[in-house]
Amino acid sequence: MYRYALSIIGGLFIGWNICLAATNSDLHSRNAEGGGNFDPLLTLSQDELLRRLDSLVAERKEAIRLKLHRIDTYRNDLHKSRTPRDRYAAALHLYNEFQKFQLDSALRYSDRLETYARQLGDPQRINAARLIRCKNLIFLGMYKAAADQLEAIPAHGPEFDSVDYYNCYLKLYHTMAQTAMAGPLQREYRRLKGLYRDSVLLVVDRNRLTCTLMRHDKRYEEGGDPQESIRELNAFFSRNDNSTPNKAVIANSLADAYGRLGDDEQRLRYLTLTAIYDLEVPSLAYSALPRLADLLFRRGDLVRANRYITRSLDDAIDCNSVNRILIASRTMTEINQSFMQEIARHQHRLYLLLAIVTGTILLLTGILVFTLRQKRTIKQLQTQHANDNERLRELNERLSVINRQQETINDELSKANTVKDKYIRHYMQLSTLYINKLERFRVQLFKTFNTHGLDRLLRELRSPSSTEREYKAFFNEFDTVFLSIYPDFIEQVNALLHETERLKSTKLNTEFRLLAVIRLGITDNAQIAQFLHISINTVYTYRNRLRNAATIPPQEFEKRILEIR
């Protein structure tokens, strides 16, 4: 199960790299044609690279502090922005910062991007914001929501970005195939992924990094020549204008290609480079570090493997990536089991040495020293094991909290759908009723004109009695509908008022009807006056009187009204 989980990480990261390349990586690789700075990491030996990675793993707090400082700068830019165009640019910066750092925040800013794009009236930006949200939903495992979002995007027009659009579908089916059980459904997902990958290859510029990554993925899945992938990827990797995220994508793909060749030394080197680039960004949603931990674990470097997987688990928790939390937990469990086996081996040696002690007194002192050292090692390993178990317990509690939050959200959505259905039903009934009344009124006026003439017709039209009757009927219908949805409204409002101001009736009066309108989200005095057929001054007077009659601070009264369920 653990090996299967690690294979899923690798596969998911390939698909994720390809999708990111279409929107982020090529933006950097097309900006310059050489002339940058040479990457000094490429001159380091494998041991030096691992020591550099050890330093980055240890400096986690400082890297996150700098990342948050950069995020705060962009947030200030967003607050200072005065035009939708500036807000869109600032929100895009914030999304790029959060997309591999905090998934929930990234989703929030992807929603803002669409809002600002709509304010600009820019169809191209609207589609780009939708595609950004799709990628985030896929990474969060919300496949149905991502598919619905993609289906809603018009696949035509000058604002249509075919490369990014096909990339999103490729990412969706790739992820679903990797997480599905082996069988016909998984094969179908892989087939669809291959179709969209071929679609991207048809429309993407062959000089872009995306095209090279697509060809590498095709060879990786179809058993093509990994040497060809290495040649093409090295051509991009040797360029001096690559950004750090670009280098991480290319290095990770090179690690996969060398892994397919069976060259574990080169695979180790490029996985180490990928992990360094990820932590320099810094990114909290990555796969290279846990894969590197697994490779080092199989090579016997347990201490470094444990340090790397612990960092991976901490980052996955901070990123709120449930899938990566589970995968890192499985890896940590495997390493813990190895520690337990190491403890068992030490104990076996200890018993063997104690048996030899009985044969000779001359070796007693040496064996005793060795025994003490072994006991100290065992104690350290047991302490480490206890700490890891405590971390796993905290993780389980965190997952339980997430599940409870999800259940609460589902309940609230169900209630909201019920309220919506009731409103729609009553709105349709009321609309039909007023259409019928208008028809009857028209027939009555026609009869009045034919029977009594124009003077009688004018008197009927000038009479306000029919309008008052309709308003009274409308208010009765409104009260019935509102109290059916909020049956405890009168009781909950009375609890906020002094005894003398409470409503004794089971029906709404004008003041309580005003509060009902506020509960529906209408807070503007002019809109309330128009709805209730009263003057704005009357609305202002009623609101002030109700605030002053409350048992709570006046400024809190209407907030509590809005919270009534």
C-alpha positions in Angstrom: 0.0 0.0 0.0 2.9 2.3 0.8 4.6 1.7 -2.5 1.4 2.3 -4.3 0.9 5.6 -2.5 4.4 6.7 -3.5 3.8 5.8 -7.1 0.6 7.9 -6.9 2.7 10.9 -5.7 5.1 10.6 -8.6 2.3 10.3 -11.2 0.3 13.2 -9.7 3.3 15.4 -9.7 4.0 14.7 -13.4 0.4 15.8 -14.3 0.6 18.8 -12.0 3.9 19.9 -13.5 2.4 19.7 -17.0 -0.6 21.8 -16.0 1.5 24.4 -14.2 3.9 24.6 -17.2 1.1 25.9 -19.5 0.3 28.8 -17.2 3.4 29.6 -15.1 6.5 27.9 -16.5 6.4 29.1 -20.1 5.7 32.7 -18.9 9.3 32.7 -17.6 10.9 30.6 -20.3 9.7 32.9 -23.1 10.9 36.1 -21.5 14.6 35.9 -22.3 17.0 34.1 -24.6 20.0 33.4 -22.5 22.2 35.9 -20.8 21.1 35.0 -17.2 23.2 33.7 -14.3 24.6 30.2 -14.2 23.0 28.0 -11.5 25.8 27.2 -8.9 23.9 24.2 -7.6 24.8 22.3 -10.8 28.5 22.4 -9.8 27.9 20.8 -6.4 28.5 17.1 -5.6 25.7 14.9 -4.3 26.9 15.2 -0.7 27.1 19.0 -1.0 23.6 19.0 -2.5 22.2 17.0 0.4 23.9 19.3 2.9 22.4 22.3 1.2 19.0 20.6 1.4 19.5 19.8 5.1 20.1 23.5 5.7 16.9 24.5 3.8 14.9 21.9 5.8 16.2 23.3 9.1 15.4 26.9 8.0 11.7 26.3 7.6 10.5 29.1 9.9 12.6 31.7 8.3 11.6 30.7 4.8 7.9 30.8 5.8 8.4 34.2 7.5 9.8 35.7 4.3 7.0 34.1 2.3 4.3 35.6 4.6 6.1 39.0 4.4 5.9 38.9 0.6 2.2 37.9 0.9 1.5 40.8 3.2 3.1 43.1 0.6 0.7 41.9 -2.1 -2.2 42.2 0.3 -1.4 45.8 1.0 -1.2 46.3 -2.8 -4.7 44.8 -3.1 -6.1 47.0 -0.3 -4.6 50.1 -2.0 -5.9 49.2 -5.5 -8.6 51.5 -6.8 -9.4 50.0 -10.1 -10.6 46.5 -11.0 -7.5 46.1 -13.3 -5.1 46.8 -10.4 -7.2 44.6 -8.0 -7.0 41.8 -10.6 -3.2 42.1 -10.9 -2.8 42.1 -7.1 -5.1 39.2 -6.6 -3.2 37.2 -9.3 0.0 37.8 -7.4 -1.6 36.6 -4.2 -3.0 33.5 -5.9 0.4 32.6 -7.3 1.9 32.9 -3.8 -0.8 30.7 -2.2 -1.3 28.1 -4.9 1.4 25.8 -3.5 1.5 27.3 0.0 -2.1 27.4 1.3 -4.8 25.8 -0.9 -7.8 27.2 0.9 -6.5 30.8 0.5 -5.6 30.1 -3.1 -9.2 29.0 -3.8 -10.5 32.2 -2.2 -8.3 34.5 -4.3 -9.2 32.5 -7.5 -12.8 33.5 -6.7 -11.8 37.1 -6.4 -10.0 37.0 -9.7 -13.2 36.1 -11.5 -15.1 38.9 -9.6 -12.5 41.5 -10.7 -12.4 40.1 -14.2 -16.2 40.5 -14.4 -15.9 44.1 -13.2 -13.5 44.7 -16.0 -15.8 43.0 -18.5 -12.8 41.1 -19.9 -13.9 37.6 -21.2 -10.3 36.5 -21.5 -9.6 37.2 -17.9 -12.9 35.7 -16.8 -11.9 32.4 -18.5 -8.4 32.5 -17.1 -9.8 33.0 -13.6 -12.1 30.0 -14.1 -9.3 27.8 -15.3 -7.2 28.9 -12.3 -10.1 27.8 -10.0 -10.4 24.5 -11.8 -6.7 23.7 -11.2 -7.1 24.5 -7.5 -10.2 22.4 -7.2 -8.4 19.4 -8.8 -5.5 19.7 -6.4 -8.0 19.8 -3.5 -9.6 16.6 -4.8 -12.9 18.3 -5.7 -13.2 16.6 -9.1 -16.9 17.0 -9.7 -16.8 20.7 -9.0 -13.8 21.1 -11.3 -15.5 19.2 -14.1 -18.7 21.3 -13.7 -16.5 24.5 -13.8 -14.8 23.3 -17.0 -18.1 22.4 -18.7 -19.3 26.0 -18.0 -16.4 27.6 -19.9 -17.2 28.3 -23.5 -14.6 26.5 -25.7 -14.7 29.1 -28.5 -14.1 32.7 -29.2 -11.0 34.9 -29.2 -10.8 34.8 -25.4 -10.5 30.9 -25.5 -7.1 29.6 -24.4 -7.0 26.1 -25.8 -3.7 25.1 -24.3 -4.7 26.0 -20.7 -8.2 24.5 -21.2 -7.0 21.1 -22.5 -4.3 21.1 -19.8 -7.0 21.4 -17.1 -8.9 18.4 -18.6 -5.6 16.5 -18.8 -4.9 17.3 -15.1 -8.4 16.2 -14.1 -8.3 12.8 -15.8 -4.7 12.2 -14.9 -5.5 12.7 -11.2 -8.7 10.7 -11.3 -6.8 7.8 -13.0 -4.0 7.8 -10.4 -6.5 7.7 -7.5 -9.0 5.2 -9.1 -8.9 1.5 -8.4 -7.3 -0.6 -11.2 -9.9 -1.6 -13.7 -12.1 -0.4 -16.6 -12.7 3.0 -15.0 -9.0 3.7 -14.5 -8.3 2.7 -18.1 -11.0 5.1 -19.4 -9.5 8.0 -17.4 -6.1 7.2 -18.8 -7.5 7.1 -22.3 -9.2 10.5 -21.8 -6.0 11.9 -20.4 -4.1 10.7 -23.4 -6.6 12.4 -25.8 -6.3 15.7 -24.0 -2.5 15.4 -23.9 -2.6 14.8 -27.7 -4.9 17.8 -28.1 -2.4 20.0 -26.2 0.4 18.8 -28.4 -1.6 19.8 -31.5 -2.0 23.4 -30.4 1.0 24.2 -28.2 4.1 25.9 -29.6 6.8 23.3 -30.0 9.4 25.6 -28.6 7.6 25.9 -25.3 8.5 23.9 -22.2 4.9 22.6 -22.0 5.4 20.7 -25.3 8.6 19.1 -24.0 6.9 18.1 -20.8 4.0 16.6 -22.7 6.2 14.6 -24.9 8.1 13.3 -21.8 4.8 12.3 -20.2 3.7 10.5 -23.3 7.0 8.5 -23.4 6.8 7.9 -19.7 3.3 6.3 -20.0 3.8 4.5 -23.4 7.3 3.1 -22.8 9.1 5.5 -25.1 12.8 6.2 -25.1 13.8 8.0 -21.9 17.1 9.1 -23.5 15.1 11.3 -25.9 13.3 12.9 -22.9 16.6 13.5 -21.1 18.1 15.2 -24.2 15.1 17.5 -24.7 14.8 18.3 -20.9 18.5 19.0 -20.6 18.2 21.5 -23.5 15.7 23.5 -21.3 17.5 22.9 -18.0 20.8 24.3 -19.4 19.1 27.6 -20.3 20.0 30.5 -18.0 16.6 32.3 -18.0 14.7 29.6 -16.1 12.8 30.6 -12.9 13.1 28.5 -9.8 9.7 26.9 -10.3 10.7 26.0 -13.9 13.9 24.4 -12.7 11.9 22.3 -10.2 9.6 21.1 -12.9 12.4 20.2 -15.3 14.6 18.5 -12.6 11.7 16.4 -11.4 11.0 15.2 -15.0 14.7 14.4 -15.4 14.5 12.4 -12.2 11.6 10.4 -13.6 13.4 9.8 -16.9 16.6 8.6 -15.1 14.5 6.4 -12.9 13.0 4.7 -16.0 16.5 4.1 -17.2 17.4 2.5 -13.8 20.1 5.1 -13.1 19.4 5.7 -9.3 22.4 8.0 -8.8 21.2 10.5 -11.3 17.6 10.1 -10.1 18.8 10.8 -6.5 20.7 13.9 -7.8 17.7 15.4 -9.7 15.3 14.6 -6.9 17.6 16.5 -4.5 17.8 19.4 -6.9 14.0 19.4 -7.2 13.5 19.4 -3.4 16.0 22.3 -3.1 14.2 24.4 -5.7 10.8 23.6 -4.0 12.0 24.8 -0.6 13.7 27.9 -2.0 10.4 29.2 -3.4 9.2 28.1 -0.7 6.4 25.6 -1.7 4.5 23.5 0.8 2.7 21.3 -1.8 5.4 19.2 -3.4 6.3 15.6 -4.0 10.0 15.5 -4.5 11.0 15.6 -0.8 8.9 12.6 0.3 10.0 10.7 -2.7 13.6 11.6 -1.9 13.0 10.5 1.7 11.8 7.1 0.4 14.9 6.7 -1.8 17.2 7.5 1.1 15.3 5.2 3.4 15.8 2.3 0.9 19.5 3.2 0.8 19.7 3.0 4.6 20.0 6.7 5.5 17.2 6.5 8.1 18.1 9.8 10.0 18.0 12.0 6.9 14.9 10.1 5.6 13.1 10.7 8.9 14.0 14.4 8.9 12.8 14.9 5.3 9.5 13.1 5.8 8.8 15.0 9.1 9.3 18.3 7.2 7.0 17.0 4.4 4.3 16.2 6.9 4.5 19.6 8.6 4.3 21.4 5.3 1.3 19.2 4.1 -0.5 20.1 7.4 0.2 23.8 7.0 -0.9 23.7 3.3 -4.2 21.9 4.3 -3.5 19.2 1.7 -5.4 16.2 3.0 -4.0 13.8 0.3 -0.4 14.8 1.0 -1.0 14.5 4.8 -2.2 10.9 4.3 0.7 10.0 2.0 3.3 11.5 4.3 1.8 9.7 7.2 2.1 6.4 5.4 5.8 7.1 4.7 6.4 8.1 8.3 4.8 4.9 9.5 7.2 2.9 7.2 10.2 4.7 8.7 9.0 4.2 12.2 8.7 0.5 11.5 12.3 0.5 10.3 13.3 2.2 13.6 11.5 -0.5 15.5 13.4 -3.1 13.5 16.6 -1.3 14.3 15.7 -1.5 18.0 15.1 -5.2 17.7 18.5 -5.7 16.0 20.2 -3.7 18.8 18.5 -5.9 21.4 19.5 -9.0 19.7 23.2 -7.9 19.7 22.9 -7.0 23.4 21.6 -10.5 24.3 24.4 -12.1 22.2 27.1 -10.1 24.0 25.6 -10.9 27.4 25.8 -14.6 26.5 29.5 -14.2 25.6 30.2 -12.4 28.9 29.6 -15.6 30.8 32.5 -17.3 28.9 35.2 -14.8 29.9 35.7 -12.2 32.6 38.4 -10.5 30.6 35.8 -9.3 28.0 33.3 -8.2 30.7 34.4 -4.6 30.8 34.3 -4.1 27.1 30.9 -5.8 26.7 29.5 -3.7 29.6 30.5 -0.5 27.8 29.0 -1.7 24.6 25.8 -2.6 26.4 25.5 0.9 27.9 26.0 2.4 24.5 23.3 0.2 23.0 20.9 1.0 25.7 21.4 4.7 25.1 20.8 4.2 21.4 17.6 2.3 22.2 16.4 5.0 24.5 16.9 7.6 21.8 15.1 5.5 19.2 12.2 4.9 21.6 11.9 8.6 22.3 11.8 9.3 18.6 9.2 6.7 18.2 7.0 8.1 21.0 7.3 11.6 19.4 6.3 10.2 16.0 3.3 8.5 17.6 2.2 11.7 19.2 2.5 13.5 15.9 0.3 10.9 14.3 -2.3 11.2 17.0 -2.4 15.0 16.5 -2.8 14.4 12.8 -5.8 12.1 13.4 -7.4 14.7 15.6 -6.8 17.3 12.8 -8.5 15.1 10.2 -11.5 14.5 12.6 -11.9 18.3 12.9 -11.8 18.7 9.1 -14.5 15.9 8.7 -16.8 17.6 11.3 -16.4 21.0 9.5 -17.3 19.3 6.2 -20.4 17.8 7.8 -21.4 21.2 9.1 -21.0 22.8 5.7 -23.1 20.1 4.1 -25.9 20.7 6.6 -25.9 24.4 6.0 -26.0 23.9 2.2 -28.9 21.5 2.6 -30.8 24.0 4.6 -30.0 26.8 2.1 -31.4 24.6 -0.7 -34.6 24.0 1.2 -35.1 27.8 1.8 -34.4 28.5 -1.9 -37.0 25.9 -3.0 -39.6 27.3 -0.7 -39.0 30.9 -2.0 -39.1 29.8 -5.6 -42.3 27.9 -5.1 -44.1 30.8 -3.3 -42.7 33.3 -5.9 -44.2 31.3 -8.7 -47.6 31.0 -6.9 -47.7 34.7 -6.1 -46.7 35.6 -9.6 -49.5 33.4 -11.0 -52.0 34.9 -8.5 -51.2 38.5 -9.5 -51.4 37.7 -13.2 -54.9 36.3 -12.7 -55.9 39.3 -10.6 -54.6 41.7 -13.3 -56.7 39.8 -15.9 -59.8 39.9 -13.7 -59.2 43.6 -13.0 -58.9 44.3 -16.7 -62.2 42.4 -17.5 -63.9 44.3 -14.6 -62.8 47.7 -16.0 -63.9 46.7 -19.5 -67.4 45.8 -18.1 -67.6 49.0 -16.1 -66.8 51.1 -19.2 -69.4 49.2 -21.3 -72.0 49.3 -18.6 -71.6 52.7 -16.8 -69.4 54.7 -19.1 -66.2 56.7 -18.9 -67.0 58.6 -15.7 -67.6 55.5 -13.7 -64.4 54.0 -15.1 -62.4 57.0 -14.0 -63.8 56.9 -10.5 -62.8 53.3 -10.2 -59.3 54.0 -11.3 -58.9 56.9 -8.9 -60.1 54.8 -5.9 -57.2 53.6 -3.7 -59.2 50.9 -2.0 -58.1 48.2 -4.5 -54.5 49.0 -4.1 -54.8 48.9 -0.3 -56.5 45.5 -0.5 -53.7 44.2 -2.7 -51.0 45.4 -0.3 -52.9 43.8 2.6 -53.2 40.5 0.7 -49.5 40.7 -0.3 -48.4 41.3 3.3 -50.5 38.4 4.5 -48.9 36.2 1.9 -45.4 37.5 2.8 -46.0 36.8 6.5 -47.2 33.3 5.8 -44.2 32.4 3.6 -41.7 34.1 5.9 -43.0 32.4 9.1 -43.1 29.0 7.3 -39.4 29.4 6.6 -38.5 31.0 10.0 -41.2 29.6 12.3 -39.4 30.9 15.5 -38.8 34.4 14.2 -41.3 36.2 16.5 -40.1 34.2 19.5 -36.4 35.0 18.8 -37.0 38.7 18.2 -39.1 38.9 21.4 -36.1 37.5 23.3 -34.1 40.5 22.1 -36.7 43.1 23.2 -37.9 44.4 26.6 -41.1 42.9 27.9 -43.2 46.0 26.9 -42.0 46.0 23.3 -42.6 42.3 22.6 -45.2 41.1 20.0 -48.0 39.2 21.6 -49.6 38.1 18.3 -48.6 35.1 16.2 -48.7 37.4 13.1 -46.3 40.1 12.0 -47.1 43.7 12.6 -45.4 46.5 10.6 -42.4 46.8 12.9 -41.7 43.0 12.9 -42.3 42.9 9.2 -39.6 45.5 8.8 -37.3 43.2 10.8 -38.3 40.3 8.6 -37.2 42.3 5.5 -33.9 43.1 7.2 -33.4 39.3 7.9 -33.8 38.7 4.1 -30.8 41.0 3.6 -32.6 44.2 2.6 -31.0 46.9 4.8 -31.4 50.1 2.6 -34.1 52.4 4.1 -35.4 53.4 0.6 -35.8 49.8 -0.5 -37.5 48.8 2.8 -39.9 51.8 2.5 -40.8 50.8 -1.1 -41.4 47.2 0.0 -43.6 48.0 3.0 -45.4 50.9 1.3 -44.4 53.4 4.0 -42.3 56.6 4.0 -38.5 56.6 4.5 -38.9 58.7 7.7 -41.3 56.0 9.1 -38.7 53.3 8.3 -35.9 55.4 10.1 -38.2 56.0 13.1 -39.1 52.3 13.4 -35.5 51.1 13.2 -34.3 53.6 15.8 -37.2 52.7 18.2 -36.5 48.9 17.8 -32.8 49.4 18.4 -33.5 51.4 21.6 -36.0 48.8 22.8 -33.5 46.0 22.6 -32.0 44.3 25.7 -28.6 44.3 23.9 -26.4 47.2 22.7 -28.3 49.0 19.8 -25.4 48.5 17.4 -25.6 44.7 17.8 -29.4 44.4 17.4 -29.7 44.2 13.6 -26.6 41.9 13.5 -28.5 39.5 15.8 -31.6 39.7 13.5 -29.5 38.6 10.6 -28.2 35.6 12.5 -31.8 34.2 13.2 -32.2 30.7 11.7 
